[in-house]
Amino acid sequence: MTMLDPKDRIATGLATEAESTGRAAKQPATLLEESWRDFIWAEVWTRPGLPRRARYLVAMATAATCNLEDSQIDDFVRGALVNEELTLAELREAALHLSVYSGWGNGGRLDRAVSRVADELDLPPAEVPAICPEPWDPQVRNDRGHAEFDKVMTFPPGPPRTPYLEGINNFVFGEMWCRRTLDEASRRWITLVGVCESGAEIPIRSHIHAAIASGNCKPDEMLEFVLQYGTHAGWPKASRMQAVVLEMIDKVAKGLPWHAK
């Protein structure tokens, strides 16, 4: 059996922290801080199963929704920008997307972090399309939302019979998901954090299935997502997601819908 030297893990953790956050690594002063260095940075962030861009999106979304310090959200935003995994415009879109799936308060936490880091790095303002700058036909927006829902979720939506369902059709899918500054696969990772945090059965199951069935998120990436999500959300929440991810990987492979018995 090959033995692993803790000194190597410590060195890996410090190096990964510095690279991933775009700042000098911090020497830990407590046991908890050591676990960031020795497990989260040294073991989780060095795993190859999830692309670094996706890992940043999951990390910043969970950091904003799971009560991490503002400085920790800043670390993920800075790292994504410095390492050119995400642009400032994409991060502005990410904040909007997180607002829909985790609430505008949590989206605001991410948006403020983006502003802080943009100022720190002296970046010019991001050029992003305004939200519906031109007059629109409500029916056209409704129809566009219906088509986008069908594409994203891989099944058609029901009729918008309530104000809530109208909002899903005309804004969530009719406007936000149609914004192309942030690609569909990136939006998946933010959505997955939001629905996982919601604890709501139907969104969790349907979005995990759609992420895999669409081809945006590969099965192995979804398994890595659960680990990355669990580092901020906690193992009990991640355990539930692990079960659903395994179930939906199997259903997609068999050509079954998310709600199949």
Secondary structure, 3 states (H helix, E strand, C coil): CCCCCHHHHHHHHHHHHHHHHCCCCCCCCCHHHHHHHHHHHHHHCCCCCCCHHHHHHHHHHHHHHCCCCHHHHHHHHHHHHHCCCCCHHHHHHHHHHHHHHHCHHHHHHHHHHHHHHHHHCCCCCCCCCCCCCCCCCHHHHHHHHHHHHHHHHCCCCCCCCCHHHHHHHHHHHHHHCCCCCCCHHHHHHHHHHHHHHHCCHHHHHHHHHHHHHCCCCCHHHHHHHHHHHHHHHCHHHHHHHHHHHHHHHHHHHCCCCCCCC
